[in-house]
Structures are given as C-alpha cells and as structure tokens.
Amino acid sequence: MKDTALKKIKDAQVSSHEIDEDSVMWIVTVPGMAKDAAKQFMRKAASEAGMCGRNNLMLALEPEAASLCVKRDYGEELPIGSQYIVVDCGGGTVDFACHQIVTGGCRETHHAVGGPWGSDMP
C-alpha cells in the first residue's frame, strides 16, 4: 500500500519538490463517530500496510479535516464570529462538525457527531 500510494503521489507531482519517504507524516481520516476500537484498528491496518510506524501516523476525524479545508478555502469570505457546520456524507456514516471563525483560525463549538446514515445503509 505504501509503495502504491507514494507512486501515485509522485506521478501527480506538480512541483520539483521531492518527497522524503522517511519523513512523511501519514494522516489517516476516520469517521467522526469512530470509537477507540475502530481508531486502533485503523492504526494497526496502516502499520500492517507498511504505510507508517507509531511516530509518523496521525488520525484525523473526517469532519474536522473538512472543516480545516473550509477555513483554508473560504476563511477570507467568512468574517470573525461566523459559525458553520460541515456535513460529511459518506457511504457508511454522516458526520457533523460545528466550528466558528476566530482570530487566527477556527474553533470547535460542539464535538463532532454522526450516525450510521450513509448512502450504503439500508
């Protein structure tokens, strides 16, 4: 998995910057409603896939990651004090993250929540 991922990334390279494979930080997203056991399973799976070791893996909640993209892409359009909800609709889950724009970034106003309401659910 690691070799395939790095090859795909290198094939999509848009600058002359080379990837130092030994210093890559792998960030794996998990559903906002993921329990500790599911997170541990993802850590183990990433390690067994050869992607990473204990010191170069971070887990990020999917709606939190999406919220950071909102801040990056639309932050200038959202005045300080603006609040927004990211709705992350996936195959298995739908997750919600609530944030507010503050000076220098954004802050969580409610814990990320979700449920098994994704498009793959009966």
Jmol script that loads the backbone (N, CA, C; Angstrom):
load data "model"
ATOM      1  N   MET A   1       0.827  -1.194   0.000  1.00  0.00           N
ATOM      2  CA  MET A   1       0.000   0.000   0.000  1.00  0.00           C
ATOM      3  C   MET A   1       0.870   1.257   0.000  1.00  0.00           C
ATOM      4  N   LYS A   2       1.892   1.275   0.853  1.00  0.00           N
ATOM      5  CA  LYS A   2       2.756   2.443   0.947  1.00  0.00           C
ATOM      6  C   LYS A   2       3.392   2.752  -0.405  1.00  0.00           C
ATOM      7  N   ASP A   3       3.961   1.730  -1.051  1.00  0.00           N
ATOM      8  CA  ASP A   3       4.624   1.951  -2.341  1.00  0.00           C
ATOM      9  C   ASP A   3       3.646   2.445  -3.397  1.00  0.00           C
ATOM     10  N   THR A   4       2.444   1.875  -3.414  1.00  0.00           N
ATOM     11  CA  THR A   4       1.422   2.308  -4.376  1.00  0.00           C
ATOM     12  C   THR A   4       1.035   3.759  -4.120  1.00  0.00           C
ATOM     13  N   ALA A   5       0.814   4.107  -2.864  1.00  0.00           N
ATOM     14  CA  ALA A   5       0.437   5.484  -2.527  1.00  0.00           C
ATOM     15  C   ALA A   5       1.532   6.465  -2.932  1.00  0.00           C
ATOM     16  N   LEU A   6       2.776   6.157  -2.594  1.00  0.00           N
ATOM     17  CA  LEU A   6       3.870   7.065  -2.934  1.00  0.00           C
ATOM     18  C   LEU A   6       4.065   7.189  -4.444  1.00  0.00           C
ATOM     19  N   LYS A   7       3.879   6.095  -5.179  1.00  0.00           N
ATOM     20  CA  LYS A   7       3.986   6.162  -6.639  1.00  0.00           C
ATOM     21  C   LYS A   7       2.898   7.063  -7.215  1.00  0.00           C
ATOM     22  N   LYS A   8       1.655   6.887  -6.747  1.00  0.00           N
ATOM     23  CA  LYS A   8       0.547   7.720  -7.233  1.00  0.00           C
ATOM     24  C   LYS A   8       0.811   9.191  -6.923  1.00  0.00           C
ATOM     25  N   ILE A   9       1.312   9.468  -5.732  1.00  0.00           N
ATOM     26  CA  ILE A   9       1.600  10.847  -5.334  1.00  0.00           C
ATOM     27  C   ILE A   9       2.705  11.428  -6.210  1.00  0.00           C
ATOM     28  N   LYS A  10       3.764  10.662  -6.417  1.00  0.00           N
ATOM     29  CA  LYS A  10       4.870  11.135  -7.257  1.00  0.00           C
ATOM     30  C   LYS A  10       4.414  11.356  -8.694  1.00  0.00           C
ATOM     31  N   ASP A  11       3.541  10.490  -9.212  1.00  0.00           N
ATOM     32  CA  ASP A  11       3.018  10.657 -10.571  1.00  0.00           C
ATOM     33  C   ASP A  11       2.189  11.929 -10.714  1.00  0.00           C
ATOM     34  N   ALA A  12       1.608  12.386  -9.615  1.00  0.00           N
ATOM     35  CA  ALA A  12       0.764  13.581  -9.638  1.00  0.00           C
ATOM     36  C   ALA A  12       1.528  14.833  -9.203  1.00  0.00           C
ATOM     37  N   GLN A  13       2.828  14.734  -9.100  1.00  0.00           N
ATOM     38  CA  GLN A  13       3.656  15.829  -8.604  1.00  0.00           C
ATOM     39  C   GLN A  13       3.506  17.078  -9.474  1.00  0.00           C
ATOM     40  N   VAL A  14       3.333  18.225  -8.830  1.00  0.00           N
ATOM     41  CA  VAL A  14       3.154  19.480  -9.559  1.00  0.00           C
ATOM     42  C   VAL A  14       4.299  20.465  -9.337  1.00  0.00           C
ATOM     43  N   SER A  15       5.304  20.055  -8.578  1.00  0.00           N
ATOM     44  CA  SER A  15       6.460  20.922  -8.355  1.00  0.00           C
ATOM     45  C   SER A  15       7.724  20.067  -8.381  1.00  0.00           C
ATOM     46  N   SER A  16       8.854  20.708  -8.250  1.00  0.00           N
ATOM     47  CA  SER A  16      10.123  19.976  -8.245  1.00  0.00           C
ATOM     48  C   SER A  16      10.461  19.426  -6.865  1.00  0.00           C
ATOM     49  N   HIS A  17       9.601  19.672  -5.898  1.00  0.00           N
ATOM     50  CA  HIS A  17       9.825  19.197  -4.531  1.00  0.00           C
ATOM     51  C   HIS A  17       9.788  17.669  -4.488  1.00  0.00           C
ATOM     52  N   GLU A  18      10.830  17.070  -3.947  1.00  0.00           N
ATOM     53  CA  GLU A  18      10.901  15.617  -3.822  1.00  0.00           C
ATOM     54  C   GLU A  18      10.355  15.187  -2.459  1.00  0.00           C
ATOM     55  N   ILE A  19       9.713  14.056  -2.424  1.00  0.00           N
ATOM     56  CA  ILE A  19       9.182  13.511  -1.176  1.00  0.00           C
ATOM     57  C   ILE A  19      10.274  12.705  -0.484  1.00  0.00           C
ATOM     58  N   ASP A  20      10.542  13.049   0.755  1.00  0.00           N
ATOM     59  CA  ASP A  20      11.464  12.269   1.582  1.00  0.00           C
ATOM     60  C   ASP A  20      10.624  11.217   2.295  1.00  0.00           C
ATOM     61  N   GLU A  21      10.632  10.006   1.749  1.00  0.00           N
ATOM     62  CA  GLU A  21       9.758   8.952   2.246  1.00  0.00           C
ATOM     63  C   GLU A  21       9.944   8.669   3.729  1.00  0.00           C
ATOM     64  N   ASP A  22      11.146   8.877   4.242  1.00  0.00           N
ATOM     65  CA  ASP A  22      11.415   8.577   5.645  1.00  0.00           C
ATOM     66  C   ASP A  22      10.851   9.626   6.601  1.00  0.00           C
ATOM     67  N   SER A  23      10.489  10.789   6.086  1.00  0.00           N
ATOM     68  CA  SER A  23       9.976  11.832   6.976  1.00  0.00           C
ATOM     69  C   SER A  23       8.511  12.166   6.707  1.00  0.00           C
ATOM     70  N   VAL A  24       7.837  11.329   5.928  1.00  0.00           N
ATOM     71  CA  VAL A  24       6.423  11.556   5.633  1.00  0.00           C
ATOM     72  C   VAL A  24       5.595  11.321   6.883  1.00  0.00           C
ATOM     73  N   MET A  25       4.699  12.256   7.167  1.00  0.00           N
ATOM     74  CA  MET A  25       3.708  12.080   8.225  1.00  0.00           C
ATOM     75  C   MET A  25       2.427  11.624   7.527  1.00  0.00           C
ATOM     76  N   TRP A  26       1.947  10.433   7.862  1.00  0.00           N
ATOM     77  CA  TRP A  26       0.723   9.892   7.285  1.00  0.00           C
ATOM     78  C   TRP A  26      -0.439  10.303   8.171  1.00  0.00           C
ATOM     79  N   ILE A  27      -1.442  10.934   7.578  1.00  0.00           N
ATOM     80  CA  ILE A  27      -2.642  11.326   8.312  1.00  0.00           C
ATOM     81  C   ILE A  27      -3.802  10.562   7.708  1.00  0.00           C
ATOM     82  N   VAL A  28      -4.383   9.690   8.496  1.00  0.00           N
ATOM     83  CA  VAL A  28      -5.482   8.838   8.055  1.00  0.00           C
ATOM     84  C   VAL A  28      -6.769   9.380   8.661  1.00  0.00           C
ATOM     85  N   THR A  29      -7.766   9.611   7.817  1.00  0.00           N
ATOM     86  CA  THR A  29      -9.037  10.110   8.332  1.00  0.00           C
ATOM     87  C   THR A  29      -9.942   8.953   8.716  1.00  0.00           C
ATOM     88  N   VAL A  30     -10.719   9.202   9.768  1.00  0.00           N
ATOM     89  CA  VAL A  30     -11.695   8.227  10.259  1.00  0.00           C
ATOM     90  C   VAL A  30     -13.020   8.953  10.461  1.00  0.00           C
ATOM     91  N   PRO A  31     -14.128   8.219  10.404  1.00  0.00           N
ATOM     92  CA  PRO A  31     -15.424   8.865  10.628  1.00  0.00           C
ATOM     93  C   PRO A  31     -15.482   9.583  11.967  1.00  0.00           C
ATOM     94  N   GLY A  32     -16.251  10.644  12.021  1.00  0.00           N
ATOM     95  CA  GLY A  32     -16.379  11.419  13.252  1.00  0.00           C
ATOM     96  C   GLY A  32     -16.922  10.614  14.413  1.00  0.00           C
ATOM     97  N   MET A  33     -17.692   9.583  14.121  1.00  0.00           N
ATOM     98  CA  MET A  33     -18.272   8.777  15.197  1.00  0.00           C
ATOM     99  C   MET A  33     -17.430   7.555  15.532  1.00  0.00           C
ATOM    100  N   ALA A  34     -16.207   7.474  14.998  1.00  0.00           N
ATOM    101  CA  ALA A  34     -15.352   6.310  15.231  1.00  0.00           C
ATOM    102  C   ALA A  34     -15.046   6.150  16.715  1.00  0.00           C
ATOM    103  N   LYS A  35     -15.225   4.947  17.207  1.00  0.00           N
ATOM    104  CA  LYS A  35     -14.905   4.616  18.599  1.00  0.00           C
ATOM    105  C   LYS A  35     -13.415   4.301  18.704  1.00  0.00           C
ATOM    106  N   ASP A  36     -12.900   4.254  19.923  1.00  0.00           N
ATOM    107  CA  ASP A  36     -11.482   3.980  20.140  1.00  0.00           C
ATOM    108  C   ASP A  36     -11.036   2.672  19.499  1.00  0.00           C
ATOM    109  N   ALA A  37     -11.871   1.647  19.561  1.00  0.00           N
ATOM    110  CA  ALA A  37     -11.504   0.355  18.973  1.00  0.00           C
ATOM    111  C   ALA A  37     -11.332   0.479  17.461  1.00  0.00           C
ATOM    112  N   ALA A  38     -12.191   1.252  16.817  1.00  0.00           N
ATOM    113  CA  ALA A  38     -12.086   1.454  15.367  1.00  0.00           C
ATOM    114  C   ALA A  38     -10.823   2.241  15.030  1.00  0.00           C
ATOM    115  N   LYS A  39     -10.490   3.223  15.841  1.00  0.00           N
ATOM    116  CA  LYS A  39      -9.274   4.005  15.614  1.00  0.00           C
ATOM    117  C   LYS A  39      -8.038   3.118  15.769  1.00  0.00           C
ATOM    118  N   GLN A  40      -8.047   2.264  16.774  1.00  0.00           N
ATOM    119  CA  GLN A  40      -6.923   1.357  16.973  1.00  0.00           C
ATOM    120  C   GLN A  40      -6.795   0.398  15.793  1.00  0.00           C
ATOM    121  N   PHE A  41      -7.925  -0.066  15.268  1.00  0.00           N
ATOM    122  CA  PHE A  41      -7.919  -0.936  14.098  1.00  0.00           C
ATOM    123  C   PHE A  41      -7.281  -0.222  12.912  1.00  0.00           C
ATOM    124  N   MET A  42      -7.605   1.054  12.703  1.00  0.00           N
ATOM    125  CA  MET A  42      -7.032   1.828  11.589  1.00  0.00           C
ATOM    126  C   MET A  42      -5.529   1.999  11.768  1.00  0.00           C
ATOM    127  N   ARG A  43      -5.081   2.255  12.997  1.00  0.00           N
ATOM    128  CA  ARG A  43      -3.637   2.363  13.256  1.00  0.00           C
ATOM    129  C   ARG A  43      -2.924   1.058  12.890  1.00  0.00           C
ATOM    130  N   LYS A  44      -3.499  -0.056  13.326  1.00  0.00           N
ATOM    131  CA  LYS A  44      -2.907  -1.362  13.051  1.00  0.00           C
ATOM    132  C   LYS A  44      -2.911  -1.652  11.551  1.00  0.00           C
ATOM    133  N   ALA A  45      -4.017  -1.356  10.879  1.00  0.00           N
ATOM    134  CA  ALA A  45      -4.110  -1.607   9.438  1.00  0.00           C
ATOM    135  C   ALA A  45      -3.085  -0.774   8.675  1.00  0.00           C
ATOM    136  N   ALA A  46      -2.920   0.488   9.045  1.00  0.00           N
ATOM    137  CA  ALA A  46      -1.941   1.347   8.378  1.00  0.00           C
ATOM    138  C   ALA A  46      -0.523   0.820   8.594  1.00  0.00           C
ATOM    139  N   SER A  47      -0.251   0.356   9.793  1.00  0.00           N
ATOM    140  CA  SER A  47       1.063  -0.200  10.088  1.00  0.00           C
ATOM    141  C   SER A  47       1.303  -1.483   9.304  1.00  0.00           C
ATOM    142  N   GLU A  48       0.316  -2.366   9.276  1.00  0.00           N
ATOM    143  CA  GLU A  48       0.460  -3.631   8.550  1.00  0.00           C
ATOM    144  C   GLU A  48       0.565  -3.411   7.044  1.00  0.00           C
ATOM    145  N   ALA A  49      -0.010  -2.303   6.547  1.00  0.00           N
ATOM    146  CA  ALA A  49       0.088  -1.977   5.127  1.00  0.00           C
ATOM    147  C   ALA A  49       1.438  -1.362   4.784  1.00  0.00           C
ATOM    148  N   GLY A  50       2.277  -1.175   5.818  1.00  0.00           N
ATOM    149  CA  GLY A  50       3.605  -0.621   5.602  1.00  0.00           C
ATOM    150  C   GLY A  50       3.621   0.879   5.421  1.00  0.00           C
ATOM    151  N   MET A  51       2.504   1.528   5.691  1.00  0.00           N
ATOM    152  CA  MET A  51       2.431   2.967   5.486  1.00  0.00           C
ATOM    153  C   MET A  51       3.219   3.734   6.527  1.00  0.00           C
ATOM    154  N   CYS A  52       3.221   3.230   7.735  1.00  0.00           N
ATOM    155  CA  CYS A  52       3.770   4.068   8.787  1.00  0.00           C
ATOM    156  C   CYS A  52       4.104   3.259  10.023  1.00  0.00           C
ATOM    157  N   GLY A  53       4.817   3.936  10.901  1.00  0.00           N
ATOM    158  CA  GLY A  53       5.098   3.395  12.220  1.00  0.00           C
ATOM    159  C   GLY A  53       4.361   4.225  13.249  1.00  0.00           C
ATOM    160  N   ARG A  54       4.658   4.016  14.486  1.00  0.00           N
ATOM    161  CA  ARG A  54       3.951   4.704  15.568  1.00  0.00           C
ATOM    162  C   ARG A  54       4.202   6.218  15.574  1.00  0.00           C
ATOM    163  N   ASN A  55       5.384   6.636  15.128  1.00  0.00           N
ATOM    164  CA  ASN A  55       5.753   8.048  15.244  1.00  0.00           C
ATOM    165  C   ASN A  55       5.423   8.893  14.022  1.00  0.00           C
ATOM    166  N   ASN A  56       4.927   8.287  12.954  1.00  0.00           N
ATOM    167  CA  ASN A  56       4.609   9.100  11.782  1.00  0.00           C
ATOM    168  C   ASN A  56       3.201   8.831  11.271  1.00  0.00           C
ATOM    169  N   LEU A  57       2.287   8.581  12.210  1.00  0.00           N
ATOM    170  CA  LEU A  57       0.877   8.385  11.888  1.00  0.00           C
ATOM    171  C   LEU A  57       0.014   9.233  12.800  1.00  0.00           C
ATOM    172  N   MET A  58      -0.925   9.929  12.199  1.00  0.00           N
ATOM    173  CA  MET A  58      -1.923  10.673  12.960  1.00  0.00           C
ATOM    174  C   MET A  58      -3.289  10.302  12.401  1.00  0.00           C
ATOM    175  N   LEU A  59      -4.259  10.223  13.274  1.00  0.00           N
ATOM    176  CA  LEU A  59      -5.632  10.029  12.845  1.00  0.00           C
ATOM    177  C   LEU A  59      -6.355  11.358  12.952  1.00  0.00           C
ATOM    178  N   ALA A  60      -7.166  11.663  11.949  1.00  0.00           N
ATOM    179  CA  ALA A  60      -7.954  12.893  11.948  1.00  0.00           C
ATOM    180  C   ALA A  60      -9.407  12.521  11.687  1.00  0.00           C
ATOM    181  N   LEU A  61     -10.299  13.148  12.412  1.00  0.00           N
ATOM    182  CA  LEU A  61     -11.718  12.928  12.159  1.00  0.00           C
ATOM    183  C   LEU A  61     -12.092  13.562  10.824  1.00  0.00           C
ATOM    184  N   GLU A  62     -12.843  12.839  10.008  1.00  0.00           N
ATOM    185  CA  GLU A  62     -13.198  13.322   8.676  1.00  0.00           C
ATOM    186  C   GLU A  62     -13.872  14.698   8.693  1.00  0.00           C
ATOM    187  N   PRO A  63     -14.871  14.928   9.563  1.00  0.00           N
ATOM    188  CA  PRO A  63     -15.489  16.256   9.532  1.00  0.00           C
ATOM    189  C   PRO A  63     -14.548  17.366  10.013  1.00  0.00           C
ATOM    190  N   GLU A  64     -13.603  17.022  10.882  1.00  0.00           N
ATOM    191  CA  GLU A  64     -12.621  18.018  11.337  1.00  0.00           C
ATOM    192  C   GLU A  64     -11.694  18.389  10.181  1.00  0.00           C
ATOM    193  N   ALA A  65     -11.255  17.391   9.425  1.00  0.00           N
ATOM    194  CA  ALA A  65     -10.388  17.651   8.275  1.00  0.00           C
ATOM    195  C   ALA A  65     -11.114  18.512   7.249  1.00  0.00           C
ATOM    196  N   ALA A  66     -12.386  18.209   7.007  1.00  0.00           N
ATOM    197  CA  ALA A  66     -13.179  19.010   6.062  1.00  0.00           C
ATOM    198  C   ALA A  66     -13.321  20.438   6.560  1.00  0.00           C
ATOM    199  N   SER A  67     -13.475  20.610   7.856  1.00  0.00           N
ATOM    200  CA  SER A  67     -13.618  21.954   8.417  1.00  0.00           C
ATOM    201  C   SER A  67     -12.354  22.786   8.213  1.00  0.00           C
ATOM    202  N   LEU A  68     -11.201  22.157   8.338  1.00  0.00           N
ATOM    203  CA  LEU A  68      -9.953  22.883   8.090  1.00  0.00           C
ATOM    204  C   LEU A  68      -9.862  23.337   6.632  1.00  0.00           C
ATOM    205  N   CYS A  69     -10.384  22.516   5.726  1.00  0.00           N
ATOM    206  CA  CYS A  69     -10.412  22.918   4.310  1.00  0.00           C
ATOM    207  C   CYS A  69     -11.344  24.097   4.094  1.00  0.00           C
ATOM    208  N   VAL A  70     -12.470  24.122   4.785  1.00  0.00           N
ATOM    209  CA  VAL A  70     -13.385  25.263   4.695  1.00  0.00           C
ATOM    210  C   VAL A  70     -12.665  26.526   5.137  1.00  0.00           C
ATOM    211  N   LYS A  71     -11.971  26.450   6.246  1.00  0.00           N
ATOM    212  CA  LYS A  71     -11.240  27.616   6.763  1.00  0.00           C
ATOM    213  C   LYS A  71     -10.193  28.066   5.769  1.00  0.00           C
ATOM    214  N   ARG A  72      -9.453  27.108   5.204  1.00  0.00           N
ATOM    215  CA  ARG A  72      -8.409  27.448   4.234  1.00  0.00           C
ATOM    216  C   ARG A  72      -8.993  28.063   2.965  1.00  0.00           C
ATOM    217  N   ASP A  73     -10.041  27.462   2.437  1.00  0.00           N
ATOM    218  CA  ASP A  73     -10.574  27.876   1.139  1.00  0.00           C
ATOM    219  C   ASP A  73     -11.531  29.059   1.198  1.00  0.00           C
ATOM    220  N   TYR A  74     -12.243  29.215   2.311  1.00  0.00           N
ATOM    221  CA  TYR A  74     -13.271  30.255   2.388  1.00  0.00           C
ATOM    222  C   TYR A  74     -13.090  31.196   3.567  1.00  0.00           C
ATOM    223  N   GLY A  75     -11.981  31.054   4.291  1.00  0.00           N
ATOM    224  CA  GLY A  75     -11.761  31.835   5.503  1.00  0.00           C
ATOM    225  C   GLY A  75     -11.860  33.337   5.314  1.00  0.00           C
ATOM    226  N   GLU A  76     -11.368  33.833   4.186  1.00  0.00           N
ATOM    227  CA  GLU A  76     -11.424  35.276   3.960  1.00  0.00           C
ATOM    228  C   GLU A  76     -12.840  35.753   3.706  1.00  0.00           C
ATOM    229  N   GLU A  77     -13.701  34.870   3.241  1.00  0.00           N
ATOM    230  CA  GLU A  77     -15.090  35.236   2.978  1.00  0.00           C
ATOM    231  C   GLU A  77     -15.959  35.148   4.234  1.00  0.00           C
ATOM    232  N   LEU A  78     -15.452  34.482   5.252  1.00  0.00           N
ATOM    233  CA  LEU A  78     -16.208  34.309   6.492  1.00  0.00           C
ATOM    234  C   LEU A  78     -15.649  35.239   7.553  1.00  0.00           C
ATOM    235  N   PRO A  79     -16.412  36.227   7.974  1.00  0.00           N
ATOM    236  CA  PRO A  79     -15.893  37.152   8.990  1.00  0.00           C
ATOM    237  C   PRO A  79     -15.730  36.469  10.345  1.00  0.00           C
ATOM    238  N   ILE A  80     -14.871  37.032  11.169  1.00  0.00           N
ATOM    239  CA  ILE A  80     -14.672  36.512  12.518  1.00  0.00           C
ATOM    240  C   ILE A  80     -16.028  36.467  13.214  1.00  0.00           C
ATOM    241  N   GLY A  81     -16.278  35.369  13.880  1.00  0.00           N
ATOM    242  CA  GLY A  81     -17.550  35.150  14.553  1.00  0.00           C
ATOM    243  C   GLY A  81     -18.501  34.268  13.761  1.00  0.00           C
ATOM    244  N   SER A  82     -18.226  34.107  12.444  1.00  0.00           N
ATOM    245  CA  SER A  82     -19.089  33.243  11.634  1.00  0.00           C
ATOM    246  C   SER A  82     -19.043  31.817  12.159  1.00  0.00           C
ATOM    247  N   GLN A  83     -20.185  31.161  12.150  1.00  0.00           N
ATOM    248  CA  GLN A  83     -20.268  29.763  12.547  1.00  0.00           C
ATOM    249  C   GLN A  83     -20.712  28.947  11.346  1.00  0.00           C
ATOM    250  N   TYR A  84     -20.221  27.729  11.260  1.00  0.00           N
ATOM    251  CA  TYR A  84     -20.620  26.873  10.159  1.00  0.00           C
ATOM    252  C   TYR A  84     -20.631  25.417  10.614  1.00  0.00           C
ATOM    253  N   ILE A  85     -21.399  24.623   9.890  1.00  0.00           N
ATOM    254  CA  ILE A  85     -21.490  23.194  10.152  1.00  0.00           C
ATOM    255  C   ILE A  85     -21.053  22.471   8.886  1.00  0.00           C
ATOM    256  N   VAL A  86     -20.085  21.586   9.030  1.00  0.00           N
ATOM    257  CA  VAL A  86     -19.664  20.729   7.933  1.00  0.00           C
ATOM    258  C   VAL A  86     -20.455  19.432   8.056  1.00  0.00           C
ATOM    259  N   VAL A  87     -21.111  19.039   6.967  1.00  0.00           N
ATOM    260  CA  VAL A  87     -21.847  17.782   6.919  1.00  0.00           C
ATOM    261  C   VAL A  87     -21.074  16.850   5.996  1.00  0.00           C
ATOM    262  N   ASP A  88     -20.513  15.807   6.559  1.00  0.00           N
ATOM    263  CA  ASP A  88     -19.693  14.847   5.822  1.00  0.00           C
ATOM    264  C   ASP A  88     -20.542  13.607   5.554  1.00  0.00           C
ATOM    265  N   CYS A  89     -21.054  13.500   4.328  1.00  0.00           N
ATOM    266  CA  CYS A  89     -21.921  12.386   3.951  1.00  0.00           C
ATOM    267  C   CYS A  89     -21.095  11.329   3.246  1.00  0.00           C
ATOM    268  N   GLY A  90     -20.937  10.191   3.881  1.00  0.00           N
ATOM    269  CA  GLY A  90     -20.165   9.108   3.293  1.00  0.00           C
ATOM    270  C   GLY A  90     -21.027   7.903   3.018  1.00  0.00           C
ATOM    271  N   GLY A  91     -20.360   6.810   2.673  1.00  0.00           N
ATOM    272  CA  GLY A  91     -21.079   5.587   2.382  1.00  0.00           C
ATOM    273  C   GLY A  91     -21.687   4.960   3.622  1.00  0.00           C
ATOM    274  N   GLY A  92     -20.956   4.989   4.731  1.00  0.00           N
ATOM    275  CA  GLY A  92     -21.436   4.345   5.943  1.00  0.00           C
ATOM    276  C   GLY A  92     -21.992   5.291   6.984  1.00  0.00           C
ATOM    277  N   THR A  93     -21.468   6.517   7.008  1.00  0.00           N
ATOM    278  CA  THR A  93     -21.881   7.448   8.060  1.00  0.00           C
ATOM    279  C   THR A  93     -22.165   8.837   7.500  1.00  0.00           C
ATOM    280  N   VAL A  94     -22.860   9.616   8.303  1.00  0.00           N
ATOM    281  CA  VAL A  94     -22.994  11.056   8.081  1.00  0.00           C
ATOM    282  C   VAL A  94     -22.492  11.692   9.368  1.00  0.00           C
ATOM    283  N   ASP A  95     -21.509  12.590   9.241  1.00  0.00           N
ATOM    284  CA  ASP A  95     -20.895  13.227  10.400  1.00  0.00           C
ATOM    285  C   ASP A  95     -21.054  14.735  10.315  1.00  0.00           C
ATOM    286  N   PHE A  96     -21.118  15.378  11.485  1.00  0.00           N
ATOM    287  CA  PHE A  96     -21.284  16.819  11.577  1.00  0.00           C
ATOM    288  C   PHE A  96     -20.177  17.420  12.432  1.00  0.00           C
ATOM    289  N   ALA A  97     -19.629  18.538  11.993  1.00  0.00           N
ATOM    290  CA  ALA A  97     -18.630  19.269  12.770  1.00  0.00           C
ATOM    291  C   ALA A  97     -19.051  20.734  12.802  1.00  0.00           C
ATOM    292  N   CYS A  98     -19.072  21.311  13.977  1.00  0.00           N
ATOM    293  CA  CYS A  98     -19.513  22.704  14.156  1.00  0.00           C
ATOM    294  C   CYS A  98     -18.325  23.553  14.592  1.00  0.00           C
ATOM    295  N   HIS A  99     -18.065  24.626  13.836  1.00  0.00           N
ATOM    296  CA  HIS A  99     -16.927  25.490  14.128  1.00  0.00           C
ATOM    297  C   HIS A  99     -17.302  26.956  14.010  1.00  0.00           C
ATOM    298  N   GLN A 100     -16.446  27.781  14.571  1.00  0.00           N
ATOM    299  CA  GLN A 100     -16.601  29.234  14.500  1.00  0.00           C
ATOM    300  C   GLN A 100     -15.264  29.827  14.087  1.00  0.00           C
ATOM    301  N   ILE A 101     -15.323  30.830  13.206  1.00  0.00           N
ATOM    302  CA  ILE A 101     -14.116  31.535  12.792  1.00  0.00           C
ATOM    303  C   ILE A 101     -13.678  32.451  13.931  1.00  0.00           C
ATOM    304  N   VAL A 102     -12.417  32.333  14.320  1.00  0.00           N
ATOM    305  CA  VAL A 102     -11.830  33.187  15.349  1.00  0.00           C
ATOM    306  C   VAL A 102     -10.533  33.766  14.790  1.00  0.00           C
ATOM    307  N   THR A 103      -9.995  34.761  15.451  1.00  0.00           N
ATOM    308  CA  THR A 103      -8.735  35.343  15.017  1.00  0.00           C
ATOM    309  C   THR A 103      -7.672  34.259  14.951  1.00  0.00           C
ATOM    310  N   GLY A 104      -7.069  34.112  13.792  1.00  0.00           N
ATOM    311  CA  GLY A 104      -6.006  33.134  13.613  1.00  0.00           C
ATOM    312  C   GLY A 104      -6.463  31.729  13.289  1.00  0.00           C
ATOM    313  N   GLY A 105      -7.748  31.489  13.117  1.00  0.00           N
ATOM    314  CA  GLY A 105      -8.178  30.136  12.767  1.00  0.00           C
ATOM    315  C   GLY A 105      -9.641  29.895  13.019  1.00  0.00           C
ATOM    316  N   CYS A 106      -9.934  28.702  13.498  1.00  0.00           N
ATOM    317  CA  CYS A 106     -11.308  28.346  13.824  1.00  0.00           C
ATOM    318  C   CYS A 106     -11.296  27.519  15.096  1.00  0.00           C
ATOM    319  N   ARG A 107     -12.440  27.464  15.753  1.00  0.00           N
ATOM    320  CA  ARG A 107     -12.538  26.676  16.982  1.00  0.00           C
ATOM    321  C   ARG A 107     -13.793  25.820  16.928  1.00  0.00           C
ATOM    322  N   GLU A 108     -13.701  24.682  17.559  1.00  0.00           N
ATOM    323  CA  GLU A 108     -14.831  23.768  17.636  1.00  0.00           C
ATOM    324  C   GLU A 108     -15.865  24.336  18.603  1.00  0.00           C
ATOM    325  N   THR A 109     -17.125  24.386  18.187  1.00  0.00           N
ATOM    326  CA  THR A 109     -18.179  24.866  19.078  1.00  0.00           C
ATOM    327  C   THR A 109     -18.975  23.719  19.685  1.00  0.00           C
ATOM    328  N   HIS A 110     -18.966  22.566  19.049  1.00  0.00           N
ATOM    329  CA  HIS A 110     -19.612  21.351  19.535  1.00  0.00           C
ATOM    330  C   HIS A 110     -18.735  20.174  19.104  1.00  0.00           C
ATOM    331  N   HIS A 111     -18.733  19.117  19.860  1.00  0.00           N
ATOM    332  CA  HIS A 111     -17.980  17.932  19.467  1.00  0.00           C
ATOM    333  C   HIS A 111     -18.553  17.360  18.173  1.00  0.00           C
ATOM    334  N   ALA A 112     -17.678  16.810  17.337  1.00  0.00           N
ATOM    335  CA  ALA A 112     -18.129  16.157  16.102  1.00  0.00           C
ATOM    336  C   ALA A 112     -19.030  14.983  16.471  1.00  0.00           C
ATOM    337  N   VAL A 113     -20.138  14.878  15.758  1.00  0.00           N
ATOM    338  CA  VAL A 113     -21.093  13.799  15.994  1.00  0.00           C
ATOM    339  C   VAL A 113     -21.521  13.222  14.662  1.00  0.00           C
ATOM    340  N   GLY A 114     -22.170  12.098  14.712  1.00  0.00           N
ATOM    341  CA  GLY A 114     -22.674  11.484  13.492  1.00  0.00           C
ATOM    342  C   GLY A 114     -23.443  10.237  13.771  1.00  0.00           C
ATOM    343  N   GLY A 115     -23.784   9.566  12.700  1.00  0.00           N
ATOM    344  CA  GLY A 115     -24.544   8.345  12.836  1.00  0.00           C
ATOM    345  C   GLY A 115     -24.455   7.494  11.596  1.00  0.00           C
ATOM    346  N   PRO A 116     -24.999   6.285  11.665  1.00  0.00           N
ATOM    347  CA  PRO A 116     -24.937   5.333  10.553  1.00  0.00           C
ATOM    348  C   PRO A 116     -26.008   5.607   9.490  1.00  0.00           C
ATOM    349  N   TRP A 117     -25.959   6.801   8.896  1.00  0.00           N
ATOM    350  CA  TRP A 117     -27.000   7.210   7.949  1.00  0.00           C
ATOM    351  C   TRP A 117     -26.445   7.388   6.548  1.00  0.00           C
ATOM    352  N   GLY A 118     -25.302   6.802   6.246  1.00  0.00           N
ATOM    353  CA  GLY A 118     -24.669   6.983   4.943  1.00  0.00           C
ATOM    354  C   GLY A 118     -25.446   6.341   3.809  1.00  0.00           C
ATOM    355  N   SER A 119     -24.975   6.601   2.604  1.00  0.00           N
ATOM    356  CA  SER A 119     -25.697   6.163   1.411  1.00  0.00           C
ATOM    357  C   SER A 119     -25.707   4.639   1.245  1.00  0.00           C
ATOM    358  N   ASP A 120     -24.794   3.935   1.905  1.00  0.00           N
ATOM    359  CA  ASP A 120     -24.759   2.473   1.792  1.00  0.00           C
ATOM    360  C   ASP A 120     -25.673   1.773   2.799  1.00  0.00           C
ATOM    361  N   MET A 121     -26.264   2.550   3.680  1.00  0.00           N
ATOM    362  CA  MET A 121     -27.083   1.952   4.727  1.00  0.00           C
ATOM    363  C   MET A 121     -28.473   1.612   4.189  1.00  0.00           C
ATOM    364  N   PRO A 122     -29.054   0.505   4.666  1.00  0.00           N
ATOM    365  CA  PRO A 122     -30.395   0.116   4.178  1.00  0.00           C
ATOM    366  C   PRO A 122     -31.476   1.056   4.658  1.00  0.00           C
TER     367      PRO A 122
END
end "model"
wireframe off; spacefill off
backbone 0.3
color backbone group
